[in-house]
Amino acid sequence: MLIAVRAEVESASHWKDKFKTHGDLFKNQGVTLAHMGVANDKTVIAVFETNDPDEFIRIFNDPATGEAMSEDKITGGVEIFLLDEMFEP
């Protein structure tokens, strides 16, 4: 299952550096791979491949994740999307 998280940040470069320090947290969420993208210096997205979407969501809503997001200097606008449908043109 793929899960996308979009957020507003103070600095995309700071977010990229700090995001990569949360490996243990992501592993606990069943994440096997995380894709990272930047729309501009203030808007970022991560797309996670997880084998346990329920656990991902549970941990995402845990205070420890909030602390990690604070370290990443996420300022708001956090949106989460379950990518549960595919289309092949």
ZIGILIN-V529312 format. One record per pair of residues at least 24 apart in sequence whose ideal C-beta (glycine too) atoms are under 10 Angstrom apart, sorted by the first residue. I is the first residue (numbers start at 1). J is the second residue. Records with the same first field share a line. If there is no record, write none. Layout:
I = J, J
//
This chain:
1 = 30, 48, 49, 50, 51, 52, 53, 54, 56, 82, 83, 84
2 = 33, 35, 47, 48, 49, 50, 53, 81, 82, 83, 84, 86
3 = 29, 30, 31, 34, 46, 47, 48, 49, 50, 53, 56, 57, 60, 80, 81, 82, 83, 84
4 = 35, 37, 45, 46, 47, 48, 79, 80, 81, 82, 83
5 = 34, 44, 45, 46, 47, 48, 56, 60, 69, 74, 78, 79, 80, 81
6 = 37, 39, 43, 44, 45, 46, 47, 77, 78, 79, 80, 81
7 = 42, 43, 44, 45, 46, 69, 72, 73, 74, 75, 76, 77, 78, 79, 80
8 = 39, 40, 42, 43, 44, 73, 74, 75, 76, 77, 78, 79
9 = 38, 41, 42, 43, 44, 69, 72, 73, 74, 75, 76, 77
10 = 41, 42, 72, 73, 74, 75
11 = 41, 42, 44, 72, 73, 75
12 = 36, 37, 38, 39, 40, 41, 42, 43, 44, 73
13 = 38, 41
14 = 41, 71, 72, 73
15 = 41, 42, 43, 44, 46, 69, 71, 72, 73, 74
16 = 44, 46, 72
17 = 72
18 = 68, 69, 70, 71, 72, 73, 74
19 = 44, 46, 68, 69, 71, 72, 74
21 = 68, 71, 72
22 = 64, 65, 68, 69, 71, 72
25 = 59, 60, 62, 64, 65, 67, 68
26 = 50, 56, 59, 68
28 = 52, 55, 56, 58, 59, 62, 64, 65
29 = 53, 55, 56, 57, 58, 59, 60, 62, 65
30 = 54, 55, 56, 59
31 = 55, 56, 59
42 = 75, 77
43 = 77
44 = 72, 74, 77
45 = 79, 81
47 = 81, 83
48 = 80, 83
49 = 83
53 = 82, 83, 84
56 = 80, 82
57 = 82
//
